[in-house]
Amino acid sequence: MLNRRQLLGAGAAGATLVSSKAWGQTLNMGLPEAAQMDSAATAITARPNSGPDYNPVVTLNGWTLPHRMNNGVKEFHLVAEPVERELADGMIAHLWGYNGQSTGPTIEAVEGDRVRIYVTNKLPEGTTVHWHGLILPSGMDGVSGLSHPSIPPGKTFIYEFDLIKSGTFMYHPHGDEMTQMAMGMMGMFVVHPKDPTFMPVDRDFLIMLNAFDIDPGTYVPRIMTMTDFNLWTWNSRIFPDIDPLVVNKGDKVRVRVGNLTMTNHPIHMHGYDFKVTCTDGGWVPPEAQWPEVSIDIPVGAMRAYEFVAEHLGDWAIHCHKSHHTMNAMGHDVPTFIGVNKKPLTQKIRQFQPEYMPMGMSGMGDMAKMSMPLPDNTIPMMTGWGPYGPIEMGGMFSVVKVRDGIDADDYSDPGWYENPPGEMAYEWTGELPEFASNNSSRTILTPKPTSKG
């Protein structure tokens, strides 16, 4: 899963971020420059060199919006606009987003900061920005017609407020949400604690769960879909092109997951148990944190969990709704398990020689096929590991735990080599006896007659 497009710095190729010189030239001007990003790779943000110290989040296949200081206020410029997003290699979606991307850039600041966010509307209709979960004045809440007038096309509004609590929050429109959120308008807002010793971690990952309904061969989402989405994404990206979560053995790791889809998502991580340490409402006190191996993320909610990376390996992380780890899902596909389609296949190939029968023994064979697909479409299951097809898609990635990873290194280390004796293998010897049961009745296991 080596990602040739992975960025190791926010200023690397593919990103168009405003230089420090450009920021300096605008310090005393009205409107800050608007940073743009046109790459789908993960951009790493450097630790702050002034103010309270914090470890910046790593937004998988995303980036953090830069700011400028103006008389003690952190100023950001968010641009709502049509964008092209690479959902995966070979598939582009025509979406709406912010600053060249969907999902939008992550906004990071510190508890106690005053922020001023310029929002420029380059959409064909009015929009707003709701700061989901943040405590702020009513007039800054971003509900069209209630908090303030909608931002007309071509206009810029200012949101300004103090960050009175730390945590993980989201932003999205609160006007024509059915269209604008279905088109990809959403992002994350992280407020770090002003006390650097409060809940510190070595690696801090950020995932936004979102979904689209894009017909094969097309580019624009169907905005009227309520439940039957066919592309389940993390930060508007789908496996096998979601970057891995790379960590060093011994690191304390936080994973923050926000959900702005139309359904809940049970996020499961292999190889570890973890503690749930934060919700939308705030940090969970140590005595109230609870252990999980899967955490359900409700609609419109955020959950963060933490673990210590003690177990080397490549560990899957994914939504546990099985159809959310598939791409380009069809919802009316008949089941052909157990059906002999060979006679029918022979007849069809007289007219369509490339025809491939599918589904007679399950759908796993789709990960191995090189079927002709419509333009701008990817297979339902795809991605290869060191031992063959992974047979996954959608909301799936890999936590890669290694020895010797530098603190600022998030590059893909390649596949894990299992030590001798620590990998499942084929058995060719004599098989032991095995029990079988065809009754639906409860069968009680007898108590052992002796110890030992």
ChimeraX attribute file (.defattr): number of C-alpha atoms within 10 A of each C-alpha:
attribute: neighborCount
match mode: 1-to-1
recipient: residues
	/A:1	19
	/A:2	14
	/A:3	15
	/A:4	8
	/A:5	16
	/A:6	20
	/A:7	23
	/A:8	17
	/A:9	17
	/A:10	22
	/A:11	16
	/A:12	15
	/A:13	14
	/A:14	16
	/A:15	20
	/A:16	16
	/A:17	18
	/A:18	16
	/A:19	12
	/A:20	10
	/A:21	8
	/A:22	12
	/A:23	17
	/A:24	13
	/A:25	11
	/A:26	14
	/A:27	16
	/A:28	11
	/A:29	10
	/A:30	7
	/A:31	14
	/A:32	22
	/A:33	21
	/A:34	20
	/A:35	22
	/A:36	21
	/A:37	23
	/A:38	17
	/A:39	22
	/A:40	28
	/A:41	28
	/A:42	24
	/A:43	24
	/A:44	24
	/A:45	20
	/A:46	13
	/A:47	12
	/A:48	11
	/A:49	8
	/A:50	6
	/A:51	8
	/A:52	14
	/A:53	16
	/A:54	20
	/A:55	16
	/A:56	20
	/A:57	24
	/A:58	23
	/A:59	25
	/A:60	23
	/A:61	26
	/A:62	30
	/A:63	28
	/A:64	24
	/A:65	21
	/A:66	24
	/A:67	23
	/A:68	19
	/A:69	14
	/A:70	14
	/A:71	9
	/A:72	10
	/A:73	17
	/A:74	18
	/A:75	23
	/A:76	24
	/A:77	23
	/A:78	26
	/A:79	22
	/A:80	24
	/A:81	20
	/A:82	21
	/A:83	19
	/A:84	17
	/A:85	24
	/A:86	21
	/A:87	26
	/A:88	20
	/A:89	16
	/A:90	10
	/A:91	17
	/A:92	17
	/A:93	22
	/A:94	18
	/A:95	26
	/A:96	28
	/A:97	28
	/A:98	28
	/A:99	23
	/A:100	24
	/A:101	31
	/A:102	30
	/A:103	29
	/A:104	28
	/A:105	26
	/A:106	21
	/A:107	22
	/A:108	17
	/A:109	21
	/A:110	24
	/A:111	18
	/A:112	15
	/A:113	17
	/A:114	17
	/A:115	21
	/A:116	20
	/A:117	20
	/A:118	19
	/A:119	22
	/A:120	25
	/A:121	22
	/A:122	20
	/A:123	18
	/A:124	11
	/A:125	14
	/A:126	18
	/A:127	27
	/A:128	29
	/A:129	24
	/A:130	21
	/A:131	22
	/A:132	21
	/A:133	19
	/A:134	23
	/A:135	14
	/A:136	14
	/A:137	11
	/A:138	11
	/A:139	13
	/A:140	18
	/A:141	21
	/A:142	25
	/A:143	20
	/A:144	19
	/A:145	11
	/A:146	12
	/A:147	16
	/A:148	14
	/A:149	15
	/A:150	20
	/A:151	22
	/A:152	17
	/A:153	16
	/A:154	12
	/A:155	12
	/A:156	16
	/A:157	16
	/A:158	14
	/A:159	18
	/A:160	18
	/A:161	16
	/A:162	17
	/A:163	18
	/A:164	15
	/A:165	19
	/A:166	19
	/A:167	22
	/A:168	28
	/A:169	23
	/A:170	24
	/A:171	22
	/A:172	24
	/A:173	23
	/A:174	23
	/A:175	21
	/A:176	14
	/A:177	15
	/A:178	14
	/A:179	16
	/A:180	21
	/A:181	23
	/A:182	25
	/A:183	25
	/A:184	29
	/A:185	26
	/A:186	28
	/A:187	26
	/A:188	28
	/A:189	20
	/A:190	21
	/A:191	21
	/A:192	26
	/A:193	21
	/A:194	18
	/A:195	13
	/A:196	12
	/A:197	10
	/A:198	9
	/A:199	12
	/A:200	16
	/A:201	16
	/A:202	16
	/A:203	22
	/A:204	20
	/A:205	17
	/A:206	23
	/A:207	23
	/A:208	25
	/A:209	24
	/A:210	26
	/A:211	31
	/A:212	25
	/A:213	23
	/A:214	22
	/A:215	19
	/A:216	18
	/A:217	13
	/A:218	15
	/A:219	19
	/A:220	17
	/A:221	21
	/A:222	15
	/A:223	16
	/A:224	10
	/A:225	15
	/A:226	13
	/A:227	11
	/A:228	13
	/A:229	23
	/A:230	23
	/A:231	27
	/A:232	28
	/A:233	26
	/A:234	28
	/A:235	30
	/A:236	32
	/A:237	31
	/A:238	28
	/A:239	27
	/A:240	25
	/A:241	23
	/A:242	27
	/A:243	29
	/A:244	27
	/A:245	25
	/A:246	20
	/A:247	30
	/A:248	23
	/A:249	18
	/A:250	16
	/A:251	17
	/A:252	17
	/A:253	20
	/A:254	25
	/A:255	19
	/A:256	26
	/A:257	24
	/A:258	28
	/A:259	23
	/A:260	25
	/A:261	23
	/A:262	17
	/A:263	14
	/A:264	17
	/A:265	23
	/A:266	15
	/A:267	19
	/A:268	20
	/A:269	22
	/A:270	14
	/A:271	16
	/A:272	15
	/A:273	16
	/A:274	20
	/A:275	20
	/A:276	25
	/A:277	23
	/A:278	20
	/A:279	20
	/A:280	18
	/A:281	16
	/A:282	16
	/A:283	19
	/A:284	15
	/A:285	9
	/A:286	11
	/A:287	6
	/A:288	11
	/A:289	15
	/A:290	12
	/A:291	15
	/A:292	15
	/A:293	16
	/A:294	21
	/A:295	21
	/A:296	18
	/A:297	22
	/A:298	17
	/A:299	15
	/A:300	17
	/A:301	21
	/A:302	27
	/A:303	23
	/A:304	26
	/A:305	23
	/A:306	20
	/A:307	19
	/A:308	19
	/A:309	20
	/A:310	16
	/A:311	14
	/A:312	19
	/A:313	19
	/A:314	22
	/A:315	19
	/A:316	16
	/A:317	19
	/A:318	25
	/A:319	24
	/A:320	18
	/A:321	14
	/A:322	12
	/A:323	19
	/A:324	22
	/A:325	24
	/A:326	24
	/A:327	24
	/A:328	21
	/A:329	23
	/A:330	13
	/A:331	10
	/A:332	6
	/A:333	8
	/A:334	8
	/A:335	13
	/A:336	15
	/A:337	12
	/A:338	10
	/A:339	10
	/A:340	12
	/A:341	13
	/A:342	11
	/A:343	8
	/A:344	10
	/A:345	15
	/A:346	13
	/A:347	11
	/A:348	15
	/A:349	12
	/A:350	10
	/A:351	9
	/A:352	11
	/A:353	11
	/A:354	11
	/A:355	14
	/A:356	12
	/A:357	13
	/A:358	16
	/A:359	17
	/A:360	15
	/A:361	13
	/A:362	12
	/A:363	15
	/A:364	17
	/A:365	14
	/A:366	17
	/A:367	20
	/A:368	15
	/A:369	13
	/A:370	8
	/A:371	12
	/A:372	11
	/A:373	11
	/A:374	11
	/A:375	13
	/A:376	18
	/A:377	22
	/A:378	20
	/A:379	20
	/A:380	22
	/A:381	25
	/A:382	21
	/A:383	17
	/A:384	14
	/A:385	11
	/A:386	11
	/A:387	6
	/A:388	10
	/A:389	16
	/A:390	16
	/A:391	20
	/A:392	26
	/A:393	30
	/A:394	33
	/A:395	32
	/A:396	28
	/A:397	26
	/A:398	21
	/A:399	20
	/A:400	24
	/A:401	23
	/A:402	19
	/A:403	12
	/A:404	9
	/A:405	16
	/A:406	10
	/A:407	11
	/A:408	15
	/A:409	14
	/A:410	24
	/A:411	19
	/A:412	17
	/A:413	16
	/A:414	14
	/A:415	13
	/A:416	14
	/A:417	12
	/A:418	12
	/A:419	7
	/A:420	6
	/A:421	7
	/A:422	8
	/A:423	8
	/A:424	7
	/A:425	7
	/A:426	5
	/A:427	7
	/A:428	6
	/A:429	6
	/A:430	6
	/A:431	7
	/A:432	6
	/A:433	6
	/A:434	5
	/A:435	5
	/A:436	6
	/A:437	7
	/A:438	5
	/A:439	7
	/A:440	6
	/A:441	7
	/A:442	6
	/A:443	8
	/A:444	6
	/A:445	6
	/A:446	6
	/A:447	6
	/A:448	7
	/A:449	6
	/A:450	5
	/A:451	4
	/A:452	4
